[in-house]
Every structure is written in structure tokens, then in C-alpha cells.
Amino acid sequence: MICELAKQYGVENLRFTLKEAPLQSCGFICYTTSSDELFEGEFEVSEERYRVIDNYKIGFRPAIVDGYVLAPRPYYIMDLEAMIRDGYASVRVVNMDQVA
């Protein structure tokens, strides 16, 4: 599903809604903990490390929600598709007028 959307609309036109923990920092070290409250944010795809077309993993750019920086982890595409089917995440297409 995600690979087909990326082929049809382009990865730059996909937005994912995910729940992630906010980054905390201590000097130069940033981290998250499992006890942190999760915040819902909208994320853009980042292909710096993984390409969506490879149908393996998908990475995202950090988002700022309510003053917190959310840094999502990469997801296996199959796991993310299951999360979307189960209602824990969502995907939408933006900039329909720019799609070739």
C-alpha cells in the first residue's frame, strides 16, 4: 500500500500521523524513554537512510508538536501498514495539484 502510494503520488506528497515520544536532552545527548507520554504528530517521509521504493523500512523527519520535538523511529513498511489497518496510524496525500 505505502509503496504504491509513493509510486503514484511521490514520497514528498505523503504525510503520516504517528504517536511518538518527545525527545529529552541532557547536554549533547538526546533520548526518549518508554515511560514518556506519547504525542500524535504529522510526519514527512525522509529517504536519507531508507528508500520507500525498496519496500523495507521507512524513515521520517522530526516534527514539533505542542513545543515538543518528536523524533520518530524508522518502521518496517509491513509493520506500518498493519498499524494503519488497525487504526494506530494514518497516511494521507497532500499537494494533489502538484502530482504529475
PLY file of the C-alpha trace (Angstrom):
ply
format ascii 1.0
element vertex 100
property float x
property float y
property float z
element edge 99
property int vertex1
property int vertex2
end_header
0.00 0.00 0.00
2.68 2.56 1.02
4.96 1.70 -1.92
2.04 2.05 -4.34
1.11 5.45 -2.86
4.75 6.57 -3.14
4.91 5.49 -6.78
1.62 7.14 -7.67
1.91 10.41 -5.72
5.59 10.68 -4.74
7.00 10.34 -1.23
7.15 14.12 -0.84
3.32 14.20 -1.01
2.73 11.61 1.75
2.08 12.57 5.38
1.84 10.07 8.22
0.15 10.57 11.57
2.00 8.66 14.29
2.25 8.69 18.07
5.81 9.20 19.27
7.63 10.13 22.48
9.22 13.60 22.76
12.98 13.98 22.72
14.62 14.89 26.01
18.14 16.23 26.21
20.98 16.20 28.66
23.83 18.25 27.27
24.65 16.87 23.83
22.69 13.64 24.34
19.07 13.32 23.20
16.91 10.39 24.21
13.38 9.09 24.76
12.08 6.75 27.43
9.29 4.20 27.36
7.56 5.96 30.27
7.14 9.22 28.32
3.67 10.29 27.24
3.14 9.79 23.50
2.13 12.75 21.34
0.42 12.50 17.99
2.18 14.30 15.17
2.24 14.54 11.40
5.48 13.39 9.79
7.05 13.71 6.36
8.99 10.84 4.83
12.78 11.06 4.89
14.70 8.96 2.41
18.13 9.80 3.82
18.66 6.24 5.04
15.87 4.08 3.55
14.12 4.38 0.21
10.39 3.64 0.25
10.59 2.01 -3.19
12.81 -0.74 -1.64
9.78 -1.85 0.44
11.89 -2.49 3.55
11.89 0.38 6.05
10.59 3.93 6.09
12.14 6.88 7.91
10.57 10.20 8.91
11.62 13.77 9.62
11.18 15.08 13.19
8.08 17.16 13.95
7.30 19.80 16.58
4.02 19.30 18.47
2.94 21.46 21.43
6.52 22.67 21.88
7.97 19.15 21.96
10.28 17.73 19.31
9.10 14.30 18.20
11.75 12.16 16.55
10.13 9.06 15.10
11.99 5.82 14.75
12.14 4.05 11.40
9.40 1.50 10.82
9.32 -1.67 8.79
6.88 -0.88 5.98
4.85 -4.05 6.66
4.52 -3.10 10.35
3.45 0.45 9.50
0.84 -0.85 7.04
-0.54 -3.10 9.82
-0.68 -0.10 12.17
-2.64 1.85 9.55
-5.07 -1.05 9.04
-5.56 -1.35 12.81
-6.13 2.40 13.25
-2.95 3.21 15.21
-1.52 5.36 12.41
-2.76 7.03 9.24
-1.46 8.22 5.90
-2.75 10.96 3.62
-1.76 12.56 0.34
-1.12 16.31 0.16
-0.44 18.70 -2.75
-2.73 16.83 -5.15
-2.44 19.75 -7.61
1.35 19.17 -7.87
1.07 15.46 -8.65
2.11 14.67 -12.22
0 1
1 2
2 3
3 4
4 5
5 6
6 7
7 8
8 9
9 10
10 11
11 12
12 13
13 14
14 15
15 16
16 17
17 18
18 19
19 20
20 21
21 22
22 23
23 24
24 25
25 26
26 27
27 28
28 29
29 30
30 31
31 32
32 33
33 34
34 35
35 36
36 37
37 38
38 39
39 40
40 41
41 42
42 43
43 44
44 45
45 46
46 47
47 48
48 49
49 50
50 51
51 52
52 53
53 54
54 55
55 56
56 57
57 58
58 59
59 60
60 61
61 62
62 63
63 64
64 65
65 66
66 67
67 68
68 69
69 70
70 71
71 72
72 73
73 74
74 75
75 76
76 77
77 78
78 79
79 80
80 81
81 82
82 83
83 84
84 85
85 86
86 87
87 88
88 89
89 90
90 91
91 92
92 93
93 94
94 95
95 96
96 97
97 98
98 99
